[in-house]
Amino acid sequence: MGDESVRLSREELYELVWSRPLSRLAEEFAVSGVGLAKVCDRMEVPRPPRGFWAARRLGKRSQERPALGEPRESAPTEIRLARRTEGDQIETAKEPVPEVTVPHSLRDPHPLVARTARALDRARPDYNGIVSPVGDRVLAIDVSGEQRRRALHLLDSLIKAMEKRGHSVRAGPDAKPQTVFEIGGQEISLSLKQRLDRSEHQLTKEEEKRKARAGWSSARPYAYKHSGQLRLRVGSLEGSGVRHTWSDGRRASLEEKLGQVVLEIGAAAAFERERQQRWAAQRAEWEAKWQAQEQDRARQEEERKRIAELRTMADDWASAARVRDFIRAVKESASEPKDSDDLQAWLEWARAAADKIDPLIRGPE
């Protein structure tokens, strides 16, 4: 189906951009998120700041939206956009959520999961009791010992579900833990971490004594406690408006959300692919502008050199004319005979010298 044209006033556009992320709003119109942002700027419609929608999803207090205000006289008060009809909408939400079951035992684990499990066995916990795998081609996972088994089961089920849908997975290169899914040629990195609860550190009696003696304390200001909750996070999507974190919640565990995670990772890959395409187009535009500027500068520099050469040639031509005037004056005022060999020799040399100076005779270099 084709697109239908709609006319939006500043007030209507203002309400739209504060109702949902630009990336999703752009799906409703035949325009990219970057293009829609430029429309807002041109019409002087304030947009939500970076991280606004992520904070709202997490239930955090987000910035209040500013008043629309009066535009400048030069700002347009309405815009006509092409709205995609229902058949053209991107309907990822209508795809059925796949069923992903996390088994209680890790039988026949994925090779990368098995490799990561062995690397976790060799690793030492950090100050907070969190263990990260050590070695080549291991997955990104940071958990405590009590959550190790559960985390490996989750990753194993997620990887197998993604491969069942035709996607591939690889671990990080060298000694950098990393989980990377390739979805339709687009790579998406993902990490699994255990959330820690932070509280102010209460000094022990020994730390209190050392603080009294030294006047300061070297103890850490905060204490961290294992929450027992795990979080999956897709990298580089913060502030994009696209969901990129999934955690254990009050209503559902991460195991129960894995099917939705599989779908939304695909949506994240589509968004990242579109974003990279936009950036590539923007870089190509910048490169074209830079090349045009460089060519313009080169043309200006070439013109400056040609003008300088022209002035030099004009000066040489004037100098040659003065030399010839001087030659005639010498010949007319010479005290020795006009046919003197010395005088004739000098006059011939002087005329030749004038010819060398004259650009009309020697020709442009």
C-alpha positions, 0 to 999 in steps of 0.5 A: 500500500502507498503512503498518505500525506498528513499535515502536522502543526507545531502543537501536534508534532510537539505532542507526538515527539513527547508521546513515544521515541523518535525512532518509533515515531519515524516508523509511522512516517516516510522519514528517518529518525534523524530526518524527523529530529531535523524537522523538530529543530526547524519548527523549533519543537523541543525534543526529549533529551538523550536517555529520557525514554530509558529512564522512563522505562526503568521507572526513574524520574525523567526530565519534565518536558519544556513548554512549546513556546512561541516560534520565530517568524522564520520558523514554519508552523506546520509540516506535511509528512507522508504517513505509512499506511497500515500495510507498510508499518513495521509490525515486529510486535505481532510476531509470536513470541518464541517459547524458550525453555531453560532446563534445570541441568546443563546437558550438551552445552553449546561449545562456547558455553562449555568453554566459558564454564571452564574459564569461570572455574579458573577465574578468581572472584573480585573484591565483590565476589564477582567472577569473570571468565579468563581466556580466549573466545569466552562469553561476556558474563559477570556473576557470583559463584551462587549464580554461575550455574543459572547464568550458564543455563540462561546463556546456553538456552538463549544462544541455542534459541538464536541459532535456531532462528538462523542467527550465529554467535561468536565469543570475544577475540583474544582475552576480551570476554564478549558475546556477539550475535550476527543477525542479518549481517548486523552484529549485536553484542550482549552481556550477562551480569549480576546486579549488586545492591549498593549501600554505604559502608559501615566502618568496623572498629578497627577501621574506626581506630585507623581513621582516628589515628590517621585522620582519614579512612582508606576503607571503601565508601560503599558496600556491595551485596549480591542481589541474586538478580541477573541482567542481560544488556545489549551494548551501544543502545543506551538512550536510543529508545530501543529496549536494550536491558532485560532483568529479573523482575517482581512479576517475571524472572529472566528465564520467563522473558527469554522468548521476548529477549530473542525477538527484541534482540532482532529489533535491536539489530534492525535499529542498529543496522538503520543507525549505522546506515544513517551514520554512513550516509551522514559520513558520506555527506560530510566527506562529499562536503569536505571534498567539495571544500577542498576542491574549492580551496584548491581552485582558489589557491590555483587562481591566486598563483595564476594572478601572482604570476600574471602580476609578475609577468606584467612587472617583467613586461614593464621592466623590459619596456624601461630597459629598451627606453634606456637602451635608446637613451644610451644610444642617442647620448653616447659620446663615442661614435655610433658605429663603435664596436664596443657600443654595438656589442653592449647594445646587442647584449642589452637588447638580448637582456631585455628580450629575456625579461619580456614575457611576450618574447620569452613566452609564459613559463 
